[in-house]
Amino acid sequence: MTYDATTPLAPADLTLDELRGALAPLIAANAAFDGWSMMAVDAAARTFGADADVARLAFAGGPVDMIDAWFGEIDRRMIESLPADALAAMRIRQRITALVEARLSAVAGEREALRRALSILAMPRNVARATRLGWRTVDLMWRLAGDTATDYNHYTKRTMLGGVYAATIMVFLDDESGGHADTRAFLSRRIDGIMRFEKFKGRVLAGRDPERRISISRFIGRLRYPAV
């Protein structure tokens, strides 16, 4: 269960899952200074009025548990900012773009916390968990965009979007342009690449370009590592 900011429950009455959701954004706000540490958890607990020992228990798994909870709250904000009726009025390209931009907007004020989080997730011992977290996000984006594929398309779409999102995050972290215009332009180009790939894939599956089947994996790689 995620935390509902409108809940009348006192901190002591929240479940551990609800407490994690409530504290995650506050931990992120402190992580820029204290790192993803128990110091940040303690500071968040004081701000929220929660018992520090219970807060530490909620994040007994350490920094990755804190980051996991924060990413979950970012996903929740993304969903809230783009209700189903708003997405339904958009084309698929617009939906994916809007969802990525909504998620970036949700972390715009905590870029240093995000930078530190990504450094932790990049550690060899955390790679498997990081992969699951990334997949969770891109899967959610595609489902919100209306994708219902259950065959290999399910995996190729998410793999491509994962590469695009990861590359966009790297641009976003150092983007000082007004309104993050550079990030938006970069994202637009990468989304164009996904749309081109979907058209290309359609031709291949229709048998019109059978000789180009071997190029699919190379094309996906180019989305994440475009030629300069």
Z-matrix of the N, CA and C atoms (Angstrom, degrees):
N
C 1 1.472
C 2 1.521 1 108.80
N 3 1.319 2 118.20 1 135.28
C 4 1.457 3 121.81 2 177.93
C 5 1.513 4 110.16 3 -90.68
N 6 1.296 5 114.97 4 159.93
C 7 1.461 6 120.49 5 -178.77
C 8 1.515 7 110.46 6 -77.64
N 9 1.313 8 116.70 7 133.93
C 10 1.454 9 123.59 8 176.28
C 11 1.517 10 107.55 9 -106.45
N 12 1.334 11 116.64 10 114.15
C 13 1.459 12 120.99 11 -176.32
C 14 1.520 13 112.67 12 -61.48
N 15 1.319 14 117.90 13 -17.56
C 16 1.467 15 120.71 14 -179.76
C 17 1.519 16 112.21 15 -90.70
N 18 1.342 17 117.06 16 0.02
C 19 1.454 18 119.76 17 -178.19
C 20 1.520 19 111.16 18 -64.38
N 21 1.353 20 117.21 19 140.72
C 22 1.461 21 120.21 20 179.41
C 23 1.524 22 112.19 21 -83.16
N 24 1.339 23 117.63 22 -2.63
C 25 1.452 24 120.97 23 -176.18
C 26 1.528 25 111.64 24 -68.63
N 27 1.327 26 115.24 25 141.51
C 28 1.459 27 121.08 26 174.63
C 29 1.528 28 108.25 27 -75.65
N 30 1.333 29 117.70 28 157.25
C 31 1.469 30 120.01 29 -179.94
C 32 1.524 31 113.40 30 -50.62
N 33 1.329 32 116.74 31 -38.05
C 34 1.464 33 120.34 32 -177.58
C 35 1.518 34 112.33 33 -68.27
N 36 1.334 35 117.55 34 -18.20
C 37 1.461 36 121.20 35 -177.78
C 38 1.528 37 112.96 36 -94.63
N 39 1.324 38 117.40 37 -3.01
C 40 1.458 39 120.55 38 -178.75
C 41 1.522 40 110.92 39 -79.17
N 42 1.330 41 115.66 40 147.99
C 43 1.458 42 119.63 41 171.09
C 44 1.530 43 108.26 42 -71.64
N 45 1.326 44 116.91 43 167.12
C 46 1.464 45 119.28 44 178.40
C 47 1.521 46 111.39 45 -61.72
N 48 1.340 47 117.32 46 -37.86
C 49 1.467 48 120.12 47 178.21
C 50 1.526 49 110.48 48 -63.20
N 51 1.323 50 116.79 49 -44.01
C 52 1.462 51 120.58 50 179.28
C 53 1.527 52 110.81 51 -65.91
N 54 1.323 53 115.99 52 -38.95
C 55 1.464 54 119.48 53 179.15
C 56 1.522 55 110.79 54 -65.64
N 57 1.333 56 117.16 55 -39.83
C 58 1.469 57 120.28 56 176.58
C 59 1.525 58 110.48 57 -58.39
N 60 1.330 59 115.75 58 -45.21
C 61 1.458 60 119.66 59 -179.79
C 62 1.510 61 112.57 60 -64.08
N 63 1.333 62 116.31 61 -37.84
C 64 1.462 63 120.39 62 -179.31
C 65 1.516 64 111.94 63 -70.81
N 66 1.324 65 116.09 64 -38.49
C 67 1.461 66 119.96 65 -175.64
C 68 1.526 67 113.89 66 -83.04
N 69 1.339 68 116.67 67 -25.07
C 70 1.466 69 120.02 68 -173.08
C 71 1.532 70 113.84 69 -52.52
N 72 1.349 71 119.38 70 -49.54
C 73 1.473 72 117.91 71 179.97
C 74 1.525 73 112.62 72 -64.90
N 75 1.331 74 116.58 73 -32.75
C 76 1.463 75 120.20 74 179.20
C 77 1.523 76 110.83 75 -70.85
N 78 1.329 77 116.44 76 -36.43
C 79 1.465 78 119.82 77 175.63
C 80 1.525 79 109.67 78 -64.11
N 81 1.331 80 116.42 79 -43.06
C 82 1.467 81 120.43 80 179.07
C 83 1.524 82 111.27 81 -59.22
N 84 1.335 83 115.85 82 -39.29
C 85 1.467 84 119.88 83 -179.92
C 86 1.519 85 111.36 84 -63.72
N 87 1.333 86 116.76 85 -30.71
C 88 1.460 87 120.90 86 179.44
C 89 1.524 88 112.72 87 -90.55
N 90 1.340 89 116.22 88 -20.30
C 91 1.461 90 120.38 89 -176.14
C 92 1.524 91 112.74 90 -64.01
N 93 1.318 92 117.10 91 -25.89
C 94 1.464 93 119.67 92 178.44
C 95 1.530 94 111.07 93 -63.87
N 96 1.345 95 116.73 94 -24.64
C 97 1.459 96 121.09 95 -178.46
C 98 1.532 97 112.17 96 -107.74
N 99 1.334 98 116.04 97 -42.89
C 100 1.465 99 121.08 98 -175.52
C 101 1.522 100 113.32 99 -99.77
N 102 1.332 101 116.82 100 -1.55
C 103 1.451 102 119.96 101 -174.09
C 104 1.526 103 110.02 102 73.20
N 105 1.330 104 116.02 103 177.15
C 106 1.471 105 120.30 104 177.35
C 107 1.525 106 106.42 105 -83.50
N 108 1.322 107 114.37 106 81.08
C 109 1.456 108 121.61 107 -171.30
C 110 1.511 109 110.74 108 -134.02
N 111 1.336 110 115.56 109 171.93
C 112 1.459 111 119.87 110 176.52
C 113 1.526 112 111.26 111 -67.58
N 114 1.319 113 117.69 112 -22.57
C 115 1.467 114 119.94 113 173.00
C 116 1.520 115 110.17 114 -61.91
N 117 1.341 116 116.23 115 -41.38
C 118 1.464 117 120.45 116 177.86
C 119 1.524 118 110.74 117 -66.95
N 120 1.334 119 116.91 118 -36.29
C 121 1.469 120 121.05 119 177.46
C 122 1.525 121 109.81 120 -64.76
N 123 1.325 122 116.48 121 -45.02
C 124 1.470 123 120.25 122 179.99
C 125 1.527 124 110.91 123 -60.79
N 126 1.333 125 115.93 124 -42.91
C 127 1.468 126 119.78 125 -179.87
C 128 1.522 127 110.58 126 -64.70
N 129 1.320 128 116.54 127 -40.60
C 130 1.461 129 120.56 128 178.39
C 131 1.523 130 110.82 129 -64.85
N 132 1.321 131 116.52 130 -41.32
C 133 1.463 132 120.75 131 179.38
C 134 1.525 133 110.96 132 -61.91
N 135 1.334 134 116.94 133 -41.74
C 136 1.468 135 120.05 134 178.38
C 137 1.517 136 110.66 135 -62.46
N 138 1.317 137 116.31 136 -44.02
C 139 1.473 138 120.40 137 -179.40
C 140 1.524 139 111.19 138 -62.83
N 141 1.311 140 115.92 139 -40.47
C 142 1.469 141 120.94 140 -175.91
C 143 1.525 142 112.77 141 -83.68
N 144 1.327 143 115.89 142 -19.19
C 145 1.451 144 119.36 143 -178.55
C 146 1.507 145 113.56 144 86.37
N 147 1.324 146 116.46 145 23.99
C 148 1.462 147 121.28 146 -179.73
C 149 1.521 148 109.98 147 -96.95
N 150 1.315 149 115.35 148 156.86
C 151 1.458 150 121.07 149 175.92
C 152 1.530 151 109.02 150 -67.26
N 153 1.323 152 116.81 151 129.09
C 154 1.469 153 120.87 152 -175.88
C 155 1.521 154 112.05 153 -62.70
N 156 1.328 155 117.17 154 -38.08
C 157 1.467 156 119.73 155 -179.11
C 158 1.525 157 111.10 156 -66.61
N 159 1.328 158 116.16 157 -39.26
C 160 1.472 159 120.23 158 178.36
C 161 1.529 160 109.49 159 -67.71
N 162 1.334 161 116.00 160 -39.71
C 163 1.466 162 119.95 161 178.74
C 164 1.524 163 110.51 162 -61.97
N 165 1.323 164 116.71 163 -41.97
C 166 1.462 165 119.96 164 178.40
C 167 1.526 166 110.73 165 -64.99
N 168 1.328 167 116.39 166 -37.68
C 169 1.464 168 120.07 167 177.36
C 170 1.520 169 110.65 168 -62.80
N 171 1.338 170 117.08 169 -37.48
C 172 1.470 171 121.27 170 -179.46
C 173 1.520 172 111.62 171 -63.06
N 174 1.332 173 116.63 172 -25.99
C 175 1.465 174 120.95 173 -179.27
C 176 1.521 175 110.55 174 -120.48
N 177 1.335 176 114.94 175 41.95
C 178 1.463 177 120.43 176 -177.57
C 179 1.521 178 112.20 177 -62.00
N 180 1.327 179 117.26 178 -22.12
C 181 1.462 180 121.10 179 179.91
C 182 1.508 181 113.66 180 -78.46
N 183 1.328 182 117.08 181 -2.78
C 184 1.458 183 120.35 182 176.10
C 185 1.519 184 114.89 183 88.24
N 186 1.323 185 117.25 184 -159.09
C 187 1.464 186 122.70 185 -173.51
C 188 1.531 187 114.52 186 -54.48
N 189 1.325 188 117.39 187 -40.35
C 190 1.469 189 118.50 188 -177.15
C 191 1.525 190 110.90 189 -66.38
N 192 1.328 191 117.82 190 -34.56
C 193 1.463 192 120.24 191 174.98
C 194 1.526 193 110.75 192 -63.97
N 195 1.323 194 116.46 193 -39.45
C 196 1.470 195 120.46 194 178.21
C 197 1.524 196 110.27 195 -63.75
N 198 1.325 197 115.95 196 -45.43
C 199 1.465 198 120.88 197 -179.39
C 200 1.519 199 110.61 198 -65.48
N 201 1.322 200 116.75 199 -40.94
C 202 1.463 201 122.11 200 177.09
C 203 1.525 202 110.07 201 -56.45
N 204 1.330 203 116.69 202 -48.52
C 205 1.468 204 120.65 203 -179.33
C 206 1.524 205 110.74 204 -64.20
N 207 1.325 206 117.12 205 -39.87
C 208 1.470 207 120.52 206 179.35
C 209 1.513 208 110.82 207 -64.26
N 210 1.320 209 117.12 208 -46.06
C 211 1.461 210 120.32 209 178.15
C 212 1.525 211 110.81 210 -60.32
N 213 1.329 212 116.56 211 -37.34
C 214 1.459 213 119.62 212 177.19
C 215 1.517 214 111.71 213 -62.59
N 216 1.328 215 116.59 214 -40.24
C 217 1.462 216 120.24 215 178.11
C 218 1.529 217 111.29 216 -68.87
N 219 1.321 218 117.03 217 -34.80
C 220 1.469 219 120.22 218 176.20
C 221 1.528 220 109.79 219 -64.25
N 222 1.320 221 116.23 220 -41.70
C 223 1.470 222 119.55 221 176.13
C 224 1.522 223 110.58 222 -60.35
N 225 1.330 224 116.10 223 -40.49
C 226 1.468 225 119.54 224 -179.95
C 227 1.525 226 110.68 225 -63.24
N 228 1.329 227 116.67 226 -42.03
C 229 1.469 228 119.87 227 178.47
C 230 1.531 229 111.08 228 -64.18
N 231 1.327 230 115.41 229 -38.61
C 232 1.463 231 119.90 230 177.69
C 233 1.528 232 110.32 231 -59.25
N 234 1.322 233 116.46 232 -45.31
C 235 1.467 234 121.13 233 179.80
C 236 1.523 235 110.50 234 -62.71
N 237 1.333 236 116.71 235 -43.95
C 238 1.463 237 120.52 236 -178.26
C 239 1.521 238 112.25 237 -64.78
N 240 1.330 239 116.77 238 -33.96
C 241 1.466 240 120.10 239 -176.92
C 242 1.527 241 112.88 240 -76.92
N 243 1.339 242 116.60 241 -17.78
C 244 1.461 243 120.44 242 -178.54
C 245 1.531 244 109.82 243 -131.74
N 246 1.325 245 117.59 244 79.06
C 247 1.466 246 120.26 245 179.31
C 248 1.523 247 111.65 246 -62.48
N 249 1.313 248 115.28 247 161.32
C 250 1.465 249 121.31 248 -174.35
C 251 1.521 250 112.95 249 -55.44
N 252 1.335 251 117.49 250 -39.65
C 253 1.468 252 119.48 251 -177.35
C 254 1.527 253 111.16 252 -67.51
N 255 1.342 254 116.92 253 -32.57
C 256 1.468 255 119.76 254 177.80
C 257 1.523 256 110.39 255 -69.54
N 258 1.316 257 117.13 256 -42.24
C 259 1.459 258 120.63 257 178.59
C 260 1.518 259 111.69 258 -66.49
N 261 1.333 260 116.58 259 -36.10
C 262 1.464 261 120.77 260 -177.55
C 263 1.523 262 111.98 261 -62.15
N 264 1.327 263 116.82 262 -25.95
C 265 1.466 264 120.76 263 -178.70
C 266 1.521 265 112.51 264 -82.54
N 267 1.328 266 117.31 265 -3.53
C 268 1.462 267 121.20 266 -176.78
C 269 1.522 268 111.44 267 -105.08
N 270 1.329 269 115.36 268 158.61
C 271 1.453 270 120.56 269 169.22
C 272 1.523 271 108.55 270 -78.12
N 273 1.335 272 116.37 271 164.43
C 274 1.457 273 120.51 272 -173.91
C 275 1.524 274 111.95 273 -58.57
N 276 1.334 275 117.49 274 -41.03
C 277 1.465 276 120.06 275 179.72
C 278 1.518 277 110.23 276 -61.96
N 279 1.333 278 116.92 277 -42.10
C 280 1.457 279 121.26 278 -179.93
C 281 1.522 280 111.45 279 -66.15
N 282 1.331 281 116.23 280 -35.93
C 283 1.462 282 119.47 281 179.39
C 284 1.515 283 111.19 282 -63.47
N 285 1.331 284 116.21 283 -49.45
C 286 1.461 285 120.07 284 -178.60
C 287 1.526 286 110.48 285 -62.40
N 288 1.330 287 116.21 286 -44.28
C 289 1.464 288 120.10 287 178.99
C 290 1.522 289 110.86 288 -60.58
N 291 1.333 290 116.65 289 -46.16
C 292 1.463 291 120.98 290 -178.97
C 293 1.520 292 111.57 291 -62.92
N 294 1.312 293 117.50 292 -38.55
C 295 1.460 294 121.17 293 -179.21
C 296 1.526 295 111.14 294 -67.74
N 297 1.320 296 116.49 295 -43.55
C 298 1.474 297 119.43 296 177.94
C 299 1.525 298 109.87 297 -63.67
N 300 1.328 299 117.02 298 -45.31
C 301 1.460 300 120.29 299 -179.18
C 302 1.525 301 111.06 300 -64.44
N 303 1.332 302 117.44 301 -36.21
C 304 1.461 303 120.47 302 178.82
C 305 1.522 304 110.68 303 -64.78
N 306 1.317 305 116.11 304 -39.17
C 307 1.463 306 119.44 305 179.60
C 308 1.527 307 110.92 306 -69.31
N 309 1.314 308 117.08 307 -38.61
C 310 1.458 309 119.94 308 176.54
C 311 1.526 310 111.09 309 -65.17
N 312 1.326 311 116.32 310 -39.53
C 313 1.468 312 120.11 311 178.53
C 314 1.521 313 111.19 312 -61.42
N 315 1.332 314 115.83 313 -33.87
C 316 1.464 315 120.60 314 -178.06
C 317 1.524 316 112.41 315 -68.60
N 318 1.346 317 117.51 316 -19.98
C 319 1.470 318 120.23 317 -179.82
C 320 1.521 319 111.97 318 -114.27
N 321 1.334 320 116.72 319 6.75
C 322 1.466 321 120.02 320 -174.58
C 323 1.527 322 112.57 321 -58.37
N 324 1.325 323 116.79 322 -33.22
C 325 1.458 324 119.80 323 -178.75
C 326 1.515 325 113.87 324 -85.63
N 327 1.323 326 117.51 325 -3.04
C 328 1.464 327 121.71 326 -175.91
C 329 1.530 328 111.11 327 -129.44
N 330 1.318 329 116.23 328 43.76
C 331 1.466 330 118.50 329 -175.40
C 332 1.529 331 112.41 330 -66.49
N 333 1.324 332 117.01 331 -34.56
C 334 1.469 333 118.16 332 179.06
C 335 1.525 334 110.82 333 -68.56
N 336 1.327 335 116.80 334 -37.65
C 337 1.462 336 120.28 335 175.78
C 338 1.523 337 109.69 336 -63.04
N 339 1.332 338 116.84 337 -39.91
C 340 1.460 339 120.72 338 178.68
C 341 1.521 340 110.52 339 -65.84
N 342 1.314 341 117.17 340 -41.89
C 343 1.462 342 121.02 341 179.47
C 344 1.536 343 110.18 342 -59.72
N 345 1.318 344 115.34 343 -43.90
C 346 1.465 345 119.54 344 179.16
C 347 1.531 346 111.05 345 -67.68
N 348 1.312 347 115.90 346 -37.51
C 349 1.463 348 119.73 347 178.88
C 350 1.523 349 110.91 348 -62.77
N 351 1.313 350 116.28 349 -44.14
C 352 1.464 351 119.85 350 -179.33
C 353 1.525 352 111.65 351 -65.73
N 354 1.329 353 116.67 352 -33.29
C 355 1.463 354 119.98 353 177.22
C 356 1.528 355 110.45 354 -64.89
N 357 1.315 356 116.40 355 -39.41
C 358 1.470 357 120.66 356 178.25
C 359 1.520 358 110.46 357 -67.43
N 360 1.325 359 116.55 358 -44.63
C 361 1.469 360 120.45 359 -178.60
C 362 1.520 361 112.15 360 -66.74
N 363 1.329 362 117.07 361 -23.40
C 364 1.471 363 120.81 362 -179.39
C 365 1.528 364 112.49 363 -78.71
N 366 1.329 365 117.32 364 -10.25
C 367 1.469 366 119.90 365 178.57
C 368 1.525 367 109.48 366 -64.80
N 369 1.330 368 117.75 367 139.98
C 370 1.472 369 121.23 368 -176.61
C 371 1.524 370 114.11 369 -49.41
N 372 1.321 371 117.04 370 -39.78
C 373 1.465 372 118.90 371 -177.24
C 374 1.534 373 112.79 372 -70.61
N 375 1.340 374 116.36 373 -14.84
C 376 1.464 375 119.88 374 -176.72
C 377 1.528 376 113.60 375 -108.25
N 378 1.329 377 117.14 376 1.09
C 379 1.461 378 120.18 377 -174.25
C 380 1.526 379 112.32 378 -60.52
N 381 1.324 380 117.72 379 -42.35
C 382 1.467 381 120.22 380 -178.70
C 383 1.528 382 110.68 381 -63.17
N 384 1.327 383 116.45 382 -43.88
C 385 1.468 384 120.57 383 178.42
C 386 1.523 385 110.01 384 -65.53
N 387 1.320 386 117.47 385 -41.45
C 388 1.460 387 121.13 386 179.20
C 389 1.523 388 111.07 387 -61.10
N 390 1.326 389 116.39 388 -39.96
C 391 1.462 390 120.76 389 178.78
C 392 1.521 391 110.56 390 -62.60
N 393 1.330 392 117.10 391 -42.37
C 394 1.465 393 120.34 392 178.80
C 395 1.522 394 111.44 393 -64.25
N 396 1.329 395 116.55 394 -39.85
C 397 1.462 396 119.98 395 179.58
C 398 1.529 397 110.75 396 -66.02
N 399 1.318 398 116.35 397 -42.35
C 400 1.459 399 119.42 398 178.32
C 401 1.515 400 111.66 399 -63.49
N 402 1.331 401 115.66 400 -43.20
C 403 1.464 402 119.28 401 179.59
C 404 1.524 403 110.81 402 -63.74
N 405 1.327 404 116.86 403 -38.80
C 406 1.465 405 120.78 404 179.38
C 407 1.520 406 111.13 405 -58.06
N 408 1.314 407 115.62 406 -41.82
C 409 1.459 408 119.56 407 -178.63
C 410 1.523 409 112.60 408 -70.09
N 411 1.324 410 117.70 409 -48.20
C 412 1.471 411 118.57 410 -177.31
C 413 1.533 412 110.81 411 -69.78
N 414 1.323 413 117.21 412 -31.50
C 415 1.461 414 119.88 413 175.16
C 416 1.514 415 109.84 414 -63.80
N 417 1.340 416 116.79 415 -43.39
C 418 1.463 417 120.35 416 178.02
C 419 1.517 418 110.97 417 -61.44
N 420 1.321 419 116.74 418 -43.53
C 421 1.469 420 119.82 419 -179.88
C 422 1.524 421 111.14 420 -59.36
N 423 1.324 422 116.65 421 -46.73
C 424 1.462 423 119.10 422 -178.73
C 425 1.533 424 111.26 423 -66.14
N 426 1.336 425 117.02 424 -37.73
C 427 1.465 426 118.73 425 179.13
C 428 1.516 427 110.72 426 -66.98
N 429 1.330 428 116.90 427 -40.43
C 430 1.464 429 119.86 428 176.69
C 431 1.524 430 110.95 429 -65.09
N 432 1.325 431 116.63 430 -30.79
C 433 1.467 432 121.08 431 178.99
C 434 1.524 433 111.97 432 -76.47
N 435 1.341 434 116.77 433 -7.38
C 436 1.459 435 120.43 434 175.98
C 437 1.513 436 114.99 435 101.92
N 438 1.333 437 117.83 436 7.83
C 439 1.455 438 119.84 437 -179.12
C 440 1.529 439 110.63 438 -72.89
N 441 1.327 440 115.79 439 131.04
C 442 1.463 441 121.35 440 179.69
C 443 1.529 442 111.71 441 -123.52
N 444 1.310 443 116.84 442 13.12
C 445 1.472 444 120.47 443 -177.68
C 446 1.528 445 110.71 444 -61.45
N 447 1.324 446 115.47 445 139.31
C 448 1.465 447 121.00 446 177.02
C 449 1.524 448 111.40 447 -122.42
N 450 1.342 449 116.98 448 -5.44
C 451 1.456 450 120.35 449 179.34
C 452 1.530 451 109.07 450 -90.80
N 453 1.339 452 117.66 451 -156.65
C 454 1.460 453 120.04 452 -177.71
C 455 1.526 454 111.86 453 -63.90
N 456 1.347 455 117.64 454 -20.93
C 457 1.464 456 120.20 455 177.08
C 458 1.530 457 110.97 456 -60.08
N 459 1.326 458 116.11 457 -33.15
C 460 1.454 459 120.93 458 178.14
C 461 1.532 460 109.79 459 -56.05
N 462 1.317 461 116.42 460 -42.50
C 463 1.455 462 121.27 461 -175.77
C 464 1.527 463 112.86 462 -80.76
N 465 1.337 464 116.41 463 -40.25
C 466 1.460 465 117.83 464 -178.86
C 467 1.529 466 111.26 465 -65.92
N 468 1.326 467 117.36 466 -39.70
C 469 1.468 468 120.19 467 179.45
C 470 1.519 469 110.97 468 -62.17
N 471 1.312 470 116.68 469 -43.91
C 472 1.455 471 120.65 470 -177.57
C 473 1.526 472 111.46 471 -72.45
N 474 1.315 473 116.57 472 -35.56
C 475 1.463 474 119.78 473 176.80
C 476 1.525 475 110.47 474 -64.11
N 477 1.310 476 116.40 475 -44.43
C 478 1.465 477 119.96 476 179.42
C 479 1.516 478 111.52 477 -64.26
N 480 1.323 479 117.03 478 -46.97
C 481 1.462 480 119.77 479 -178.43
C 482 1.528 481 110.45 480 -65.68
N 483 1.334 482 116.78 481 -35.72
C 484 1.451 483 119.35 482 177.01
C 485 1.520 484 111.65 483 -60.45
N 486 1.335 485 116.85 484 -42.79
C 487 1.453 486 120.59 485 177.79
C 488 1.512 487 112.20 486 -64.68
N 489 1.322 488 115.50 487 -42.47
C 490 1.467 489 120.64 488 179.63
C 491 1.526 490 110.49 489 -64.67
N 492 1.326 491 116.19 490 -44.78
C 493 1.461 492 119.99 491 -177.79
C 494 1.532 493 111.04 492 -65.30
N 495 1.331 494 116.56 493 -43.12
C 496 1.469 495 120.21 494 179.45
C 497 1.521 496 110.68 495 -60.52
N 498 1.330 497 117.24 496 -44.42
C 499 1.464 498 120.78 497 179.90
C 500 1.524 499 110.91 498 -66.16
N 501 1.328 500 116.95 499 -38.75
C 502 1.460 501 121.09 500 -179.62
C 503 1.526 502 111.04 501 -65.64
N 504 1.328 503 116.47 502 -38.58
C 505 1.460 504 120.58 503 177.87
C 506 1.529 505 110.50 504 -59.22
N 507 1.330 506 116.73 505 -40.53
C 508 1.461 507 119.91 506 -179.52
C 509 1.528 508 111.36 507 -62.86
N 510 1.322 509 116.53 508 -38.58
C 511 1.467 510 120.67 509 176.51
C 512 1.521 511 109.95 510 -68.12
N 513 1.311 512 115.74 511 -44.24
C 514 1.463 513 122.83 512 -177.11
C 515 1.533 514 112.68 513 -59.35
N 516 1.308 515 116.93 514 -38.79
C 517 1.465 516 120.52 515 -175.79
C 518 1.525 517 112.72 516 -61.80
N 519 1.332 518 117.70 517 -29.39
C 520 1.460 519 121.42 518 -178.11
C 521 1.528 520 113.03 519 -113.90
N 522 1.312 521 116.09 520 14.08
C 523 1.470 522 120.31 521 -176.44
C 524 1.533 523 110.92 522 -83.79
N 525 1.305 524 116.51 523 114.98
C 526 1.461 525 121.57 524 177.74
C 527 1.527 526 111.73 525 -108.22
N 528 1.320 527 117.58 526 10.52
C 529 1.470 528 120.40 527 179.40
C 530 1.523 529 110.35 528 -72.18
N 531 1.325 530 116.54 529 155.51
C 532 1.449 531 121.41 530 179.90
C 533 1.518 532 112.25 531 -61.24
N 534 1.339 533 115.94 532 127.01
C 535 1.456 534 120.04 533 -179.60
C 536 1.515 535 113.34 534 63.54
N 537 1.341 536 115.83 535 21.63
C 538 1.472 537 121.18 536 -177.73
C 539 1.533 538 111.11 537 53.20
N 540 1.335 539 114.16 538 43.24
C 541 1.465 540 120.02 539 -177.03
C 542 1.520 541 112.05 540 -61.76
N 543 1.329 542 117.38 541 -36.91
C 544 1.468 543 120.25 542 -179.53
C 545 1.528 544 110.70 543 -64.52
N 546 1.323 545 115.63 544 -40.72
C 547 1.468 546 119.70 545 178.46
C 548 1.518 547 110.71 546 -64.66
N 549 1.317 548 116.30 547 -43.21
C 550 1.464 549 120.32 548 -179.49
C 551 1.528 550 110.93 549 -63.04
N 552 1.320 551 116.12 550 -40.33
C 553 1.463 552 119.38 551 179.78
C 554 1.525 553 110.14 552 -67.14
N 555 1.338 554 117.04 553 -41.26
C 556 1.456 555 121.05 554 178.38
C 557 1.523 556 110.04 555 -62.17
N 558 1.328 557 116.26 556 -46.20
C 559 1.461 558 120.80 557 179.61
C 560 1.522 559 110.85 558 -60.00
N 561 1.326 560 116.96 559 -43.26
C 562 1.459 561 120.74 560 -179.34
C 563 1.521 562 111.41 561 -58.81
N 564 1.328 563 116.35 562 -41.97
C 565 1.466 564 119.83 563 179.17
C 566 1.526 565 111.23 564 -65.50
N 567 1.326 566 116.14 565 -40.08
C 568 1.472 567 119.27 566 -179.22
C 569 1.534 568 111.46 567 -70.49
N 570 1.334 569 116.51 568 -36.84
C 571 1.469 570 119.12 569 177.19
C 572 1.532 571 109.71 570 -66.16
N 573 1.320 572 116.37 571 -37.22
C 574 1.460 573 119.83 572 174.28
C 575 1.524 574 109.83 573 -56.61
N 576 1.338 575 115.50 574 -38.53
C 577 1.454 576 119.27 575 178.83
C 578 1.515 577 112.03 576 -63.81
N 579 1.317 578 117.35 577 -39.76
C 580 1.466 579 120.33 578 177.69
C 581 1.521 580 110.39 579 -63.26
N 582 1.325 581 115.87 580 -43.51
C 583 1.461 582 119.29 581 -178.70
C 584 1.525 583 111.13 582 -65.02
N 585 1.342 584 116.82 583 -37.84
C 586 1.462 585 119.86 584 177.11
C 587 1.519 586 110.29 585 -64.67
N 588 1.324 587 115.24 586 -39.35
C 589 1.457 588 118.87 587 179.63
C 590 1.524 589 111.15 588 -64.23
N 591 1.328 590 117.56 589 -40.59
C 592 1.461 591 120.68 590 179.71
C 593 1.535 592 110.56 591 -61.86
N 594 1.335 593 115.98 592 -39.55
C 595 1.461 594 119.11 593 177.01
C 596 1.521 595 110.73 594 -67.42
N 597 1.326 596 115.82 595 -43.10
C 598 1.458 597 121.41 596 178.27
C 599 1.526 598 110.38 597 -59.55
N 600 1.342 599 115.60 598 -45.01
C 601 1.457 600 120.59 599 -179.27
C 602 1.522 601 110.95 600 -62.42
N 603 1.343 602 115.31 601 -38.27
C 604 1.457 603 118.98 602 178.18
C 605 1.522 604 112.07 603 -62.07
N 606 1.339 605 116.65 604 -39.01
C 607 1.459 606 120.01 605 178.86
C 608 1.520 607 111.03 606 -67.87
N 609 1.349 608 115.23 607 -40.79
C 610 1.457 609 119.06 608 179.77
C 611 1.522 610 110.87 609 -62.41
N 612 1.326 611 115.96 610 -46.34
C 613 1.464 612 119.89 611 -178.41
C 614 1.519 613 111.85 612 -66.88
N 615 1.325 614 114.89 613 -26.71
C 616 1.464 615 118.48 614 178.12
C 617 1.525 616 111.37 615 -80.41
N 618 1.341 617 116.06 616 -6.86
C 619 1.460 618 119.94 617 176.81
C 620 1.505 619 114.32 618 86.19
N 621 1.350 620 116.26 619 9.69
C 622 1.460 621 117.36 620 -176.57
C 623 1.534 622 111.61 621 -82.96
N 624 1.338 623 117.34 622 -24.21
C 625 1.458 624 120.50 623 -179.46
C 626 1.532 625 110.44 624 -129.74
N 627 1.320 626 118.68 625 55.16
C 628 1.467 627 120.05 626 -175.19
C 629 1.513 628 113.65 627 -61.99
N 630 1.338 629 118.04 628 -27.05
C 631 1.452 630 119.84 629 -177.38
C 632 1.523 631 112.09 630 -73.01
N 633 1.341 632 117.77 631 -10.22
C 634 1.447 633 120.35 632 -177.37
C 635 1.529 634 112.67 633 -101.93
N 636 1.320 635 117.27 634 8.58
C 637 1.456 636 120.58 635 -179.01
C 638 1.531 637 112.20 636 -56.03
N 639 1.326 638 117.34 637 -38.37
C 640 1.458 639 120.23 638 -175.16
C 641 1.523 640 112.23 639 -71.05
N 642 1.317 641 118.87 640 -7.57
C 643 1.455 642 121.21 641 -176.37
C 644 1.524 643 113.12 642 -89.70
N 645 1.313 644 118.49 643 -4.67
C 646 1.455 645 120.23 644 -173.58
C 647 1.522 646 111.85 645 -61.46
N 648 1.336 647 118.28 646 -49.64
C 649 1.458 648 119.86 647 -177.74
C 650 1.522 649 111.20 648 -63.41
N 651 1.330 650 116.82 649 -36.32
C 652 1.466 651 119.86 650 178.19
C 653 1.524 652 110.72 651 -66.28
N 654 1.322 653 116.35 652 -37.00
C 655 1.465 654 120.51 653 179.92
C 656 1.524 655 110.09 654 -64.43
N 657 1.338 656 117.02 655 -44.01
C 658 1.460 657 120.70 656 179.09
C 659 1.522 658 110.34 657 -60.59
N 660 1.334 659 115.78 658 -42.83
C 661 1.455 660 119.70 659 179.07
C 662 1.514 661 112.52 660 -60.63
N 663 1.318 662 116.93 661 -36.80
C 664 1.458 663 121.00 662 179.71
C 665 1.513 664 112.34 663 -66.43
N 666 1.349 665 117.43 664 -26.23
C 667 1.458 666 120.64 665 178.48
C 668 1.529 667 110.17 666 -65.33
N 669 1.323 668 115.05 667 -38.60
C 670 1.461 669 118.71 668 -178.59
C 671 1.517 670 112.13 669 -85.96
N 672 1.344 671 116.94 670 -36.26
C 673 1.447 672 120.74 671 -178.74
C 674 1.531 673 109.05 672 -121.51
N 675 1.340 674 117.51 673 70.38
C 676 1.460 675 120.83 674 -177.35
C 677 1.519 676 112.30 675 -65.61
N 678 1.304 677 115.44 676 148.61
C 679 1.456 678 119.84 677 176.94
C 680 1.521 679 109.59 678 -66.42
N 681 1.312 680 116.30 679 140.93
C 682 1.466 681 120.81 680 179.76
C 683 1.521 682 110.22 681 -85.46
